[in-house]
Amino acid sequence: MRMELISPLLNLLPKEQLDTVLNQDYCELDNVFLGFVEIYEHLSQIIPTHFEVIDLGCYLAPQGYYFRNHKKYVGVDVTELKRFEFGNTEHHVKTIQDFIRCDLRIYELEKTFAICSYVPDENAKSLIRKTFKNLFIYYPCSENVFMEFMK
């Protein structure tokens, strides 16, 4: 039996993937911090399961677990580390901008939901807003707001 860990998601992820992904050199996740996954759990409950979910800036994608019953979970990030995968997972190693310019044409945007969480790149967020009808973007503070606050 797996011990109860800080993030409830840790007890749901496949143990073999958990060990492989979290034990990589340069991995910034561990059994205390899996990323900002709570938002994804709630989004998975309101995004229709017949939608494809595109997670722009997914990092190692433990949050993909919450979308395992959706049509498809697409993780986009520049990291080349091994990511979590579920039966419906597709990963792209590239920038958000390159993904939108080069790969988006294969998706039916009316039935696609884009998520961009904790990505500080204002240009990427602007492009996402222009591109997707169904989207959720969250960043707790933009650099401009922070700089104004620090004055």
HELIX and SHEET records of a PDB file:
HELIX    1   1 PRO A    8  ASN A   11  5                                   4    
HELIX    2   2 LYS A   15  LEU A   22  1                                   8    
HELIX    3   3 GLU A   38  ILE A   46  1                                   9    
HELIX    4   4 PRO A   62  PHE A   67  5                                   6    
HELIX    5   5 ILE A   96  CYS A  102  1                                   7    
HELIX    6   6 LEU A  104  ILE A  106  5                                   3    
HELIX    7   7 LEU A  109  LYS A  111  5                                   3    
HELIX    8   8 GLU A  122  THR A  131  1                                  10    
HELIX    9   9 GLU A  143  MET A  150  1                                   8    
SHEET    1   A 5 THR A  89  VAL A  93  0                                        
SHEET    2   A 5 LYS A  72  ASP A  77  1                                        
SHEET    3   A 5 GLU A  52  LEU A  56  1                                        
SHEET    4   A 5 THR A 112  SER A 117  1                                        
SHEET    5   A 5 LEU A 135  TYR A 138  1                                        
END                                                                             
